[in-house]
């Protein structure tokens, strides 16, 4: 399994620093935080970004992310289509295979999973057509939050299966997997071809409904069932990328090079404990 550093883990570092820190730590990939990308492009070109990756030996894995893509008003959704077009063009130019897309909040007047599926399929098919023109995939990430329209792997996978496009797949984030109540059997029932990215992280020992992103920890330091999740991924034959994504403010204050080294060591320890070949 290849390893990636997600730009959320080092939130206060800029994109060039993320790439440098990932390279120094020995990562294979970087997930580009979208806000950092926009800041980089204020004073640099897309060609500069492509050169940065080439010179570092690191590859871009995804641009993370387009938020709240479903249940939007017409004007807001028009902006999402525009954002998808812009990011897909950048991704194509730098050889980045994926853009992460995130479902919207659940409207108060929506009461059935059928409505969620119908809306999600409609939106993802349209965005998939935009991304496909640039040979880019969309990685759909369910969120285990009470207000999210897609909270479990089971529902997210049903949506992706109904979308039925080769360039649409899933993100499994271990934190959201746990907080949303997903179960290991949902991984066992998954076609590994539909899983594009695995976000790996851990969390403090708090009740699941009280956990927030700020409670995330480096893999192996918390109570998430990482061993069971990774063993299930192994059973289905997932051989993609594990990307460390941690929204912990105290980590953001640390030296990003030091944090990247520690994150990679933590990932290797957790993954090697399940007989993954690193």
C-alpha positions, -999 to 999 in steps of 0.1 A, spaced: 0 0 0 14 34 -10 13 63 15 1 98 11 2 130 32 -31 150 32 -27 187 34 -52 190 62 -28 173 85 -4 202 81 -31 228 76 -10 259 84 19 249 60 17 260 24 15 237 -6 52 238 -14 60 230 22 36 200 21 53 186 -9 88 192 6 78 176 39 62 146 22 93 141 1 116 144 31 96 119 51 94 94 22 58 95 13 47 85 -22 18 111 -27 3 143 -14 -34 151 -13 -35 188 -23 -57 209 1 -78 230 -23 -73 263 -3 -35 258 -5 -37 252 -42 -56 285 -48 -30 303 -26 -1 287 -46 -17 297 -79 -19 334 -69 18 337 -75 27 306 -95 14 288 -125 0 253 -130 33 245 -148 52 256 -117 31 232 -97 38 203 -121 75 211 -119 74 212 -81 60 177 -80 84 164 -106 114 178 -89 103 164 -55 97 129 -67 62 131 -50 30 125 -70 -3 143 -65 -31 119 -54 -61 142 -51 -73 177 -49 -93 178 -16 -121 188 -19 -153 201 -35 -177 205 -5 -214 201 -2 -221 190 -38 -257 179 -32 -289 196 -22 -278 230 -33 -296 260 -48 -293 265 -85 -267 293 -83 -246 274 -57 -247 243 -79 -236 263 -109 -206 274 -89 -198 238 -80 -199 228 -117 -175 256 -125 -152 246 -96 -152 210 -108 -143 221 -143 -114 243 -130 -100 217 -106 -103 189 -131 -83 210 -157 -56 216 -131 -56 179 -120 -52 168 -156 -23 192 -162 -3 180 -132 -12 143 -135 -34 142 -104 -59 113 -107 -87 123 -83 -107 151 -69 -125 144 -36 -162 154 -35 -183 156 -4 -221 153 0 -241 181 14 -261 184 46 -295 166 48 -323 191 43 -351 191 69 -377 182 43 -358 151 31 -368 120 50 -359 90 29 -327 74 16 -344 72 -18 -343 110 -21 -307 111 -10 -297 85 -35 -317 101 -63 -301 135 -57 -266 121 -52 -267 100 -83 -279 130 -104 -252 153 -92 -224 128 -94 -233 118 -129 -231 154 -140 -199 161 -122 -184 128 -135 -191 140 -171 -171 172 -164 -142 153 -148 -142 127 -175 -134 152 -202 -101 158 -183 -95 121 -175 -99 127 -138 -118 106 -113 -141 118 -85 -137 102 -50 -169 105 -31 -164 108 7 -192 101 31 -191 119 64 -201 103 97 -218 135 110 -254 136 121 -262 164 96 -246 148 65 -269 133 39 -245 103 34 -232 90 67 -223 54 60 -202 33 36 -232 12 27 -253 42 15 -223 57 -3 -215 25 -21 -251 21 -32 -249 56 -46 -217 49 -65 -230 16 -78 -261 34 -92 -240 62 -107 -222 35 -126 -193 55 -140 -157 43 -141 -144 76 -129 -165 77 -98 -154 59 -66 -153 61 -29 -132 75 -1 -132 56 32 -121 78 61 -115 57 93 -128 86 115 -161 90 95 -164 52 92 -165 50 130 -185 80 139 -212 73 112 -217 38 124 -204 19 94 -196 -18 100 -167 -40 89 -191 -62 68 -197 -31 46 -161 -32 36 -163 -70 30 -191 -64 6 -173 -37 -13 -158 -40 -48 -122 -28 -43 -123 -11 -78 -148 13 -64 -125 24 -35 -102 52 -47 -86 64 -14 -84 53 22 -80 82 47 -63 68 78 -64 85 112 -73 77 148 -93 94 175 -95 101 212 -115 79 236 -148 98 235 -183 87 227 -187 84 189 -215 111 189 -192 136 207 -161 132 185 -152 161 163 -124 165 137 -103 182 164 -102 149 183 -84 131 155 -50 116 163 -21 99 144 -29 63 135 -23 39 164 -28 65 192 -65 62 197 -95 39 198 -106 35 162 -107 -1 149 -79 4 125 -67 -31 127 -101 -45 117 -106 -19 90 -73 -26 74 -77 -63 76 -110 -60 58 -94 -39 31 -68 -66 28 -95 -93 24 -111 -75 -5 -78 -69 -22 -75 -31 -19 -40 -22 -29 -44 16 -33 -32 45 -12 -35 52 25 -35 89 31 -31 104 66 -58 131 71 -59 147 106 -77 180 115 -60 185 149 -52 221 157 -23 213 180 -7 193 151 -10 224 129 14 243 152 41 217 148 70 217 123 54 201 92 86 182 84 87 167 119 50 159 118 52 143 84 80 120 96 60 110 127 28 105 106 46 82 82 62 62 110 28 58 127 11 47 94 39 21 88 35 7 123 -2 3 120 -2 -11 85 27 -35 91 8 -49 121 -18 -63 97 8 -79 74 5 -53 46 35 -51 24 49 -16 25 
